[in-house]
């Protein structure tokens, strides 16, 4: 009898669980709904179950279909809140603290990912002062799916930009939202779906990639889980491989980072700097750095922070024998917290174990290298000691085993975009391209495909699509040169042919030594300008000068621009820079460029019969100083494509 009663109770609980209406993660406490637009509220319950939605003193009724899906449409409503919403089926759900405002879908790769927390020194005041309960972010969890679009997310919640909760906000999206909120005095919701190091095709649906035969073939193959699993189980190479190299710094007794270790045979080297530039030739492996640092008593007994700039590729920092921080890849700036009690007055042993897999290894110049606690700072730049702990020998015929799901076409769309396409939004903000720079020519078609695809999926017409052109990055080249990053910027420029789009020119917001530049506010502010023009209909200058046409007139080329605003200027008061000119041979040389009557005239005595012109055509142009008087930079361009 007891067993029968138990089974009966479990059956009733199971039926209750099946009957209870379930909502997508996005429709939850604290959500921001799009003002002045039809709203979809949807979810799941038992087949044939009656569902009622109560919102703003009105009721909306529906019945689930044979698969348990239900949806109601709410009429447009003005900005406001907070409100509550009740969803009632066989049980009742309540959603609290709902705001009506503007919702922006913000997506891309690492420069959209980067949180305020990562830039907490640059934006320390903004973080400390954050008190914007009407700016909210829903952070989409990183997940992939190769099989097809998913209906819901694994997790996620709305968070307001208040106090410590602002730290996980995308820095670019936060400054964008803040500008919009302050301008229009309405709540702003950010749906943040972004993953570092990912290509554009991973964010596009299968339908959106229908014109790309190679990608379609990959999509079909990836749907076969047996095929994917076989790749992931395949060993990297069938050739004999050497045993993993020993790191003498970890094998020795005592280890090289321990306080009892006495260094012998160490050489001198400078931080910052790459070891290939300081007497170590073509070494991939592990190099240990060591130095005694004098710490004043005032810095001890409290938490401290170490800045180690950027390190190529991976590192681990030890202070007085204790590991205080490690990073596994080169791009994040190293900012390690040092717990109180680690530092002592006087000499402290700092040891950094640096691992490099290829190219130049070591410490990237022009970054901060210091330790600080309270108001005191100690510089870490200068002469250190080094010793090689391990040498990686090159292997021949090695091939990778397996695939990285997040880099596969449709993988991120299926898992991180598809679950939101029913949610009414104001528009899109897109910051991506770095991962496609190796094949930049096709990016123009891929970005156009993404724009059309997302607009079709959301089915809200030509929603505003705002995007960021890649900033300057990598070493300066003082001669005219070819550049994949320049070609990719050109491909991004071409997407402006799509209606209701706007491009943020960010050529001046980069850093030569960091693919993740600190100036995220400048990007967010310019995105907001683009939104004010494109989405809000403001009569303002939202972009820097954009190339329109070029005409050869004798020994000169005359260039016309759109978006000149109040007029063309150089932002530094110096002559125009970074213009190159060529004849039919396309042998480009630097040219003299001048602003006359709202146009730019380009010429060179070396090219008496010019045919082509380029501007800021480089990975990282040296001084692209053409702006409009509104302070917005001109986009790089060429006429010889």
C-alpha positions in Angstrom: 0.0 0.0 0.0 2.8 2.4 0.9 4.6 1.7 -2.4 1.4 2.2 -4.4 0.8 5.5 -2.6 4.3 6.6 -3.3 4.0 5.8 -7.0 0.7 7.7 -7.1 2.3 10.7 -5.5 5.2 10.7 -7.9 2.8 10.4 -10.8 0.9 13.4 -9.6 4.0 15.4 -9.2 5.2 14.5 -12.7 1.9 15.6 -14.2 2.0 18.9 -12.2 5.5 19.5 -13.5 4.5 18.9 -17.1 1.4 21.1 -16.7 3.2 24.1 -15.2 3.7 26.8 -17.8 7.4 27.3 -18.6 9.0 30.5 -19.9 12.1 31.1 -21.8 15.0 32.4 -19.7 14.8 35.7 -21.4 11.3 36.3 -20.1 12.1 36.7 -16.5 12.3 39.1 -13.6 13.9 42.5 -14.4 13.4 42.2 -18.2 13.2 45.2 -20.5 10.5 44.9 -23.1 10.6 47.0 -26.3 8.4 50.1 -26.0 6.0 51.2 -28.8 6.1 47.8 -30.5 4.1 44.6 -30.6 5.5 42.2 -28.0 5.6 38.4 -28.1 5.3 36.5 -24.9 5.7 32.8 -25.3 6.5 29.6 -23.5 5.6 25.9 -23.1 3.0 23.9 -21.1 1.0 20.8 -21.6 -0.7 20.2 -25.0 -4.1 21.8 -25.1 -3.6 23.8 -21.9 -5.3 27.1 -21.6 -2.8 30.0 -20.8 -3.7 33.5 -19.7 -1.2 36.4 -19.6 -2.1 39.4 -17.5 -0.2 42.7 -18.1 -1.1 46.3 -17.5 -4.6 45.4 -16.4 -5.4 43.5 -19.6 -5.7 39.7 -20.2 -4.5 37.8 -23.2 -5.7 34.2 -23.7 -4.4 31.3 -25.8 -4.2 27.5 -25.9 -1.0 25.5 -26.3 -0.6 23.5 -29.6 -0.1 19.8 -29.9 3.6 20.2 -28.9 2.8 22.4 -25.9 3.9 25.7 -27.5 2.0 28.9 -26.7 2.4 32.5 -27.6 0.4 35.8 -27.1 1.0 39.2 -28.7 0.8 42.3 -26.5 0.0 45.6 -28.1 2.5 48.5 -28.2 3.0 50.4 -25.0 5.0 53.4 -24.0 8.2 53.5 -21.9 7.6 53.0 -18.2 7.6 50.6 -15.3 8.2 48.7 -13.2 5.4 46.4 -13.9 4.5 42.8 -13.1 3.1 40.1 -15.4 1.1 37.0 -14.5 1.1 33.9 -16.6 -1.6 31.4 -15.6 -2.2 27.9 -16.8 -2.8 25.0 -14.5 -0.4 26.9 -12.2 0.6 30.5 -12.0 3.9 32.3 -12.7 4.7 36.0 -11.9 7.4 38.1 -13.5 8.4 41.1 -11.5 10.2 44.4 -12.1 9.5 44.7 -15.8 10.5 47.9 -17.7 9.4 49.1 -21.1 12.2 50.9 -23.0 14.5 50.1 -25.9 16.2 46.7 -26.3 19.4 46.3 -28.3 20.9 43.0 -29.4 24.7 43.3 -29.0 26.9 40.7 -30.4 30.3 39.8 -31.9 33.6 38.6 -30.6 36.0 39.6 -27.9 35.8 43.4 -28.2 32.1 43.1 -27.6 32.7 40.5 -24.9 35.1 42.6 -22.9 33.5 43.5 -19.6 33.9 46.6 -17.6 35.6 44.5 -15.0 38.5 43.8 -17.5 39.0 47.5 -17.9 38.5 48.3 -14.3 41.5 50.7 -14.1 40.6 52.8 -17.1 36.9 52.9 -16.0 37.3 52.7 -12.2 35.2 55.9 -11.7 32.5 54.7 -14.0 32.2 51.4 -12.2 32.3 53.1 -8.7 29.6 55.5 -9.8 27.3 53.0 -11.6 23.8 53.6 -10.4 21.5 53.0 -13.4 18.7 50.7 -12.4 17.1 51.3 -15.8 20.0 50.0 -17.8 20.0 46.2 -17.8 21.9 43.4 -19.4 21.0 39.9 -20.1 24.2 38.0 -20.6 23.7 35.0 -23.0 25.8 32.1 -21.7 28.5 30.8 -24.1 27.2 27.6 -25.7 27.2 26.0 -29.2 25.0 23.6 -31.2 25.8 22.0 -34.5 22.5 20.2 -35.0 20.1 23.1 -35.4 18.4 26.1 -33.7 17.6 25.8 -30.0 14.4 27.1 -28.4 15.9 28.2 -25.1 19.1 29.0 -23.2 20.6 26.9 -20.5 20.7 29.9 -18.0 20.8 33.7 -17.8 19.2 36.5 -15.9 18.7 40.3 -16.2 21.0 42.4 -14.2 20.8 46.2 -13.6 23.9 48.5 -14.0 24.1 49.2 -10.2 27.1 48.7 -8.0 29.1 45.5 -8.5 26.5 44.1 -10.9 27.8 46.5 -13.6 31.2 44.7 -13.8 30.1 41.9 -16.1 28.5 44.3 -18.6 30.0 44.5 -22.0 32.0 47.8 -21.8 31.1 48.8 -25.3 27.4 48.0 -24.8 27.3 49.7 -21.4 28.6 53.0 -22.7 26.3 52.7 -25.7 23.3 52.1 -23.5 24.3 54.8 -21.0 24.4 57.4 -23.8 21.0 56.3 -25.1 19.5 56.3 -21.7 20.8 59.7 -20.8 19.6 61.2 -24.1 16.1 59.7 -24.3 15.4 59.1 -20.6 14.0 55.6 -21.2 15.1 52.2 -19.9 17.6 50.4 -22.1 18.0 46.6 -22.3 21.1 44.9 -23.6 21.0 41.4 -24.8 24.7 40.5 -24.9 25.5 37.5 -27.1 29.2 37.5 -27.8 32.1 35.1 -27.7 35.8 35.9 -28.2 37.7 34.5 -31.1 34.7 33.6 -33.3 34.1 34.1 -37.0 31.0 35.7 -38.5 29.7 32.5 -40.1 29.3 31.0 -36.6 26.7 33.7 -35.8 24.7 33.2 -39.0 21.9 30.7 -39.5 21.9 27.8 -42.1 19.4 29.8 -44.2 21.5 32.9 -44.0 24.5 30.9 -45.4 22.6 29.3 -48.3 24.7 31.1 -50.9 28.0 29.8 -49.5 28.5 26.3 -50.9 31.5 25.3 -48.9 30.0 26.5 -45.6 26.8 24.6 -46.4 28.8 21.4 -46.9 30.4 21.9 -43.5 27.1 22.5 -41.9 25.7 19.2 -43.3 28.8 17.3 -42.2 28.6 18.8 -38.7 25.0 17.6 -38.2 26.4 14.0 -38.3 27.4 13.5 -34.7 29.3 10.3 -35.6 31.4 12.3 -38.0 32.1 15.1 -35.5 32.9 12.6 -32.7 35.3 10.7 -35.0 37.2 14.0 -35.7 37.4 14.8 -32.0 38.7 11.3 -31.1 41.3 11.4 -33.9 44.8 11.8 -32.6 46.6 15.0 -33.7 49.2 13.1 -35.7 50.1 9.5 -36.6 53.8 10.4 -36.9 56.1 9.7 -34.0 56.2 12.7 -31.7 58.9 13.7 -29.2 58.1 13.4 -25.5 56.9 16.6 -23.9 59.9 18.7 -23.1 61.0 19.0 -19.5 60.8 22.4 -17.8 63.9 22.4 -15.7 62.5 25.2 -13.6 59.7 22.9 -12.4 61.9 19.8 -12.2 64.7 21.2 -10.1 64.9 21.0 -6.4 64.1 23.6 -5.2 62.0 24.9 -8.0 63.1 28.1 -9.6 60.2 30.1 -8.1 60.7 28.9 -4.5 62.3 31.2 -2.0 65.0 28.7 -1.1 66.3 28.5 -4.7 69.6 30.2 -5.4 69.9 31.4 -9.0 73.0 30.3 -11.0 73.8 30.9 -14.6 71.0 33.4 -15.2 71.5 36.2 -17.8 70.2 39.8 -18.0 67.2 40.8 -19.9 64.8 43.8 -20.0 61.1 44.0 -19.3 59.2 45.0 -21.3 60.6 43.5 -24.5 60.6 40.3 -26.6 63.4 37.8 -25.9 64.1 37.4 -29.6 65.1 41.1 -29.6 67.4 40.6 -26.7 69.9 37.8 -27.7 67.6 34.7 -27.7 67.2 33.5 -31.3 64.0 31.8 -32.5 63.1 30.2 -29.2 59.7 28.7 -28.6 59.4 27.3 -25.1 59.6 28.4 -21.5 61.7 31.3 -20.2 61.8 32.2 -16.5 62.2 35.8 -15.4 63.4 36.8 -11.9 64.1 40.0 -9.9 64.3 41.2 -6.4 61.9 44.1 -5.9 62.1 46.5 -3.0 58.6 47.0 -1.4 58.1 49.8 1.1 56.5 48.9 4.4 53.5 51.1 3.6 52.5 48.7 0.8 52.5 45.6 3.0 49.7 44.1 5.0 47.1 45.1 2.4 45.8 43.9 -0.9 48.0 44.9 -3.8 47.7 44.6 -7.6 50.3 43.8 -10.2 50.2 45.0 -13.8 52.2 42.9 -16.1 51.1 44.4 -19.4 50.6 41.8 -22.1 52.7 38.6 -22.3 53.1 36.4 -25.3 51.8 33.7 -24.9 51.1 32.4 -21.3 52.5 33.2 -17.9 52.4 32.5 -14.2 53.5 35.0 -11.6 55.1 34.0 -8.3 55.9 36.4 -5.5 58.0 35.1 -2.6 57.3 31.6 -3.8 53.6 31.9 -3.9 51.6 31.8 -7.2 49.4 34.9 -7.4 48.2 34.8 -11.0 48.3 33.0 -14.3 47.0 33.5 -17.9 46.9 30.9 -20.6 46.9 33.1 -23.7 48.4 36.3 -24.9 45.6 38.9 -25.3 44.3 39.7 -21.8 46.2 42.4 -20.0 47.8 40.9 -16.9 46.2 42.4 -13.8 46.8 40.2 -10.8 45.5 40.7 -7.3 48.1 40.1 -4.5 46.5 39.0 -1.3 47.6 40.8 1.9 50.4 38.9 3.6 52.3 38.0 0.5 54.4 41.1 0.3 56.9 42.0 3.0 59.0 45.1 3.7 62.2 45.2 1.8 63.3 42.7 -0.9 60.6 40.5 -2.5 61.3 37.8 -5.1 59.3 38.2 -8.2 59.4 35.3 -10.7 57.5 35.1 -14.0 57.3 31.8 -16.0 56.6 32.7 -19.6 55.5 30.1 -22.2 55.6 31.0 -25.9 54.4 28.7 -28.7 55.4 30.6 -31.8 56.7 34.0 -33.0 58.2 36.4 -30.6 57.9 35.6 -26.9 58.0 37.9 -23.9 56.6 41.2 -22.6 54.8 43.5 -25.0 56.2 47.1 -24.9 54.1 50.2 -24.1 52.0 48.6 -21.4 52.0 49.3 -17.7 54.4 47.2 -15.6 54.1 48.0 -11.9 52.7 46.9 -8.5 50.6 49.2 -6.4 48.9 49.1 -3.0 46.9 52.1 -1.7 48.6 55.2 -2.9 52.0 53.6 -3.4 53.4 52.3 -6.7 56.6 50.4 -7.6 57.8 50.2 -11.2 58.6 46.7 -12.5 60.2 47.8 -15.7 63.9 47.5 -16.1 66.6 44.8 -16.0 65.6 41.3 -14.8 67.4 37.9 -14.9 66.3 35.1 -17.2 66.9 31.5 -17.7 65.5 29.1 -20.3 63.5 26.3 -18.7 62.3 24.4 -21.8 62.8 24.4 -25.5 60.0 23.3 -27.8 61.3 21.5 -30.9 59.3 22.0 -34.1 57.3 18.9 -35.2 56.8 17.9 -38.8 53.7 16.7 -40.4 51.5 17.6 -37.4 47.8 18.1 -38.0 45.1 19.0 -35.6 42.6 16.5 -34.3 39.0 17.6 -33.9 37.1 20.8 -34.4 36.4 23.8 -32.3 32.6 24.0 -32.1 32.4 27.8 -31.6 34.2 28.4 -34.9 31.8 26.3 -37.0 29.2 27.8 -39.2 25.8 28.3 -37.5 27.1 26.9 -34.1 26.6 30.2 -32.2 23.5 31.2 -34.0 21.8 27.9 -33.1 22.6 28.2 -29.4 23.0 31.9 -28.6 20.9 33.8 -31.2 18.0 31.6 -32.2 16.4 31.5 -28.7 16.0 35.3 -28.8 14.5 35.9 -32.2 11.0 36.0 -30.9 11.9 38.8 -28.5 11.1 42.3 -29.9 14.1 44.6 -30.1 15.1 48.1 -31.3 18.1 47.1 -33.3 21.5 45.4 -33.5 25.1 46.4 -32.4 27.8 44.3 -34.0 31.6 44.3 -33.2 33.4 41.5 -34.9 35.9 40.8 -37.7 39.2 40.0 -36.2 38.7 36.3 -36.6 37.9 36.7 -40.3 41.0 38.9 -41.1 42.8 35.9 -42.7 40.2 35.8 -45.5 39.0 39.4 -45.6 37.6 39.5 -49.2 34.7 37.2 -48.4 33.7 39.2 -45.4 31.7 41.7 -47.4 29.3 38.9 -48.5 29.3 37.3 -45.1 28.4 40.5 -43.3 25.6 41.3 -45.8 24.3 37.8 -45.3 24.3 38.2 -41.5 22.4 41.5 -41.7 19.8 40.0 -44.0 19.6 36.8 -42.0 19.0 38.4 -38.6 16.5 40.9 -40.0 14.6 38.0 -41.6 14.7 35.9 -38.4 13.4 38.8 -36.1 10.8 39.7 -38.8 10.6 43.3 -37.7 11.5 44.9 -41.0 14.8 46.6 -41.7 15.9 46.9 -38.1 18.8 49.3 -37.5 22.1 47.4 -37.8 25.1 49.3 -36.3 28.6 47.9 -36.5 32.2 48.8 -35.7 34.9 48.9 -38.3 38.1 47.3 -37.0 40.5 49.8 -35.2 44.2 50.0 -35.9 46.3 47.1 -34.6 49.8 45.6 -34.9 53.1 47.3 -35.8 53.3 50.5 -37.7 54.6 50.3 -41.2 56.2 53.5 -42.5 56.0 52.5 -46.1 52.9 51.9 -48.2 52.0 48.2 -47.9 49.4 45.6 -48.3 47.2 44.7 -45.3 44.5 42.0 -44.6 43.1 44.2 -41.9 42.7 47.1 -44.4 40.9 44.8 -46.8 38.6 43.6 -44.0 37.8 47.2 -43.2 36.9 47.7 -46.8 34.6 44.7 -46.7 32.9 46.2 -43.6 32.5 49.5 -45.4 30.6 47.7 -48.2 27.9 46.6 -45.8 26.7 50.3 -45.8 25.0 49.5 -49.1 22.4 47.7 -47.0 19.5 50.0 -45.9 19.3 51.3 -42.3 22.9 50.5 -41.5 25.6 52.6 -39.9 29.3 52.0 -39.4 31.5 53.3 -36.5 34.9 54.2 -37.8 37.3 53.3 -35.0 40.7 53.5 -36.8 41.9 55.9 -34.1 40.7 53.9 -31.1 43.1 51.0 -31.4 46.4 50.1 -29.8 49.3 48.7 -31.7 50.1 46.1 -29.1 46.7 45.1 -28.0 43.9 43.5 -30.0 41.6 44.5 -27.1 42.2 48.3 -26.8 41.2 50.0 -23.6 39.1 52.8 -25.2 35.7 51.1 -25.1 33.9 54.3 -24.2 34.8 55.9 -27.5 33.4 52.9 -29.4 30.2 52.9 -27.3 29.7 56.6 -27.7 30.1 56.5 -31.5 27.7 53.5 -31.7 25.2 55.7 -29.8 25.6 58.5 -32.3 25.0 56.0 -35.1 21.8 54.9 -33.2 20.6 58.4 -32.7 20.8 59.0 -36.5 19.6 55.6 -37.7 17.2 54.4 -35.1 16.0 57.6 -33.5 15.9 59.9 -36.6 18.1 62.7 -35.2 19.4 65.3 -37.6 23.1 65.0 -36.6 26.5 64.0 -38.0 26.9 60.4 -36.9 30.0 59.4 -38.9 33.3 60.6 -40.1 34.0 61.2 -43.8 33.3 58.3 -46.1 34.8 57.9 -49.5 32.4 58.7 -52.3 34.4 59.1 -55.6 37.8 59.9 -57.0 38.5 61.8 -60.2 41.9 62.2 -62.0 42.6 65.8 -62.9 45.9 66.1 -64.6 48.6 65.2 -62.1 46.2 65.2 -59.2 43.4 62.9 -57.9 40.4 64.7 -56.4 38.5 62.8 -53.7 34.9 63.5 -52.7 33.4 62.4 -49.4 30.0 62.0 -47.8 29.5 62.7 -44.1 31.8 65.7 -44.1 29.6 67.5 -41.5 30.7 71.1 -41.0 33.8 70.5 -43.1 37.0 68.5 -43.4 39.9 69.1 -41.1 43.0 67.4 -39.7 42.5 66.6 -36.1 46.1 67.6 -35.1 46.5 70.8 -37.1 49.2 69.1 -39.2 49.2 68.4 -43.0 47.1 65.4 -44.1 48.9 62.2 -43.6 48.7 58.5 -44.8 47.6 59.2 -48.4 49.4 57.2 -51.0 49.2 57.5 -54.8 50.1 55.3 -57.7 50.0 55.1 -61.5 48.8 52.1 -63.6 51.7 50.0 -62.1 50.1 50.3 -58.6 53.5 51.1 -57.1 52.2 53.3 -54.3 54.3 56.1 -52.8 53.4 58.6 -50.1 51.6 61.7 -51.5 50.9 65.3 -50.6 47.3 65.8 -49.7 45.4 69.0 -49.1 41.9 70.0 -48.3 40.3 72.4 -50.8 36.6 73.3 -51.0 35.4 70.3 -49.1 37.5 67.9 -51.1 40.9 66.3 -50.8 43.5 66.8 -53.6 46.3 64.2 -53.7 49.5 64.4 -55.8 53.2 63.4 -55.9 56.1 64.5 -58.1 57.0 60.8 -58.3 53.7 59.9 -60.1 53.0 62.5 -62.8 50.1 60.4 -64.2 48.2 59.2 -61.2 45.5 56.6 -61.4 44.9 55.2 -57.9 44.8 56.5 -54.3 44.8 55.0 -50.9 44.2 56.4 -47.4 45.2 54.8 -44.1 45.7 51.5 -45.9 47.6 49.5 -43.3 47.0 47.2 -40.4 47.7 50.1 -38.2 48.1 53.4 -40.1 50.7 55.8 -38.5 48.7 59.0 -38.4 45.3 58.9 -40.1 44.4 62.5 -39.4 41.5 63.3 -41.8 38.4 64.1 -39.7 35.3 66.2 -40.0 34.8 69.2 -37.7 32.5 67.2 -35.5 35.6 65.2 -34.5 34.9 61.9 -36.2 37.6 60.2 -38.3 37.5 59.3 -42.0 37.3 55.6 -42.9 40.3 54.1 -44.7 39.8 53.4 -48.4 41.4 52.6 -51.7 40.4 53.1 -55.4 42.5 50.3 -56.9 40.5 47.2 -55.8 
